[in-house]
Amino acid sequence: MLEIALLGVLSDADLHGYEIRKRLKEEGLIMNLSFGTLYPALARLERSGAIESYLQAPTSAKRTRTPLTGSLTGERAVAGSLMHQPVKSTRNKKVYRLTPAGQVLFRELLDSDSSNGADRRSFDIRLAFARYLPPSARLKLLERRRARIMEDLEQARLVSQETRKQTKKYGNALIEHNIESMERDMAWLNKLITAEIASRDDTTKRSVATRTTKAHLPTEIISPGSEI
């Protein structure tokens, strides 16, 4: 899943390591990714030819110029503030970008029909980049996840019925909470699936309408007075 996430964020823009880690966290994909895990993964992708790196020259580091105050106390305060003012790094940054081979690999991994696409972590990462999938593949992704939740929900309801009398108050509350969470997920997925199907239907209708219009366009315009 880390490979898909890395290739996905690099599909949007060229980024250096810190920016990649920040982007993954901000988008809720991988919250606690250490640099000890990130950089070896980037190195593996670079060796495979999926990504490449280049050095980006730093921007010039400048400190803010502050006018003189004419007071010894004021000058000391200004000097102290300048000492603590952050200065941009003067080192070149290693920036990573996706290669054509990486684009192919990303779409293959994203469109993988394996059962892994049904578990929560795999689904969340794939859904975050579902805009890169064709409509049919997006629909399959949503339907696989829905089927997995339906199985888990049926099992949870069965367990709840069998253990309700034996389980203590807060144990039952936890079971009910899990069931309600899965029911909310089902409703959310049904909404996404309905929207995806409607979007496909609209696209199909527009395509048919365009083909029909083109089919009825005259292939030759006859000017007035010309012989037929």
Summary of the structure (lengths in Angstrom):
residues: 228
radius of gyration: 28.6
end to end distance: 67.8
largest distance: 100.7
contacts: 550
relative contact order: 0.09
helix: 66%
strand: 6%
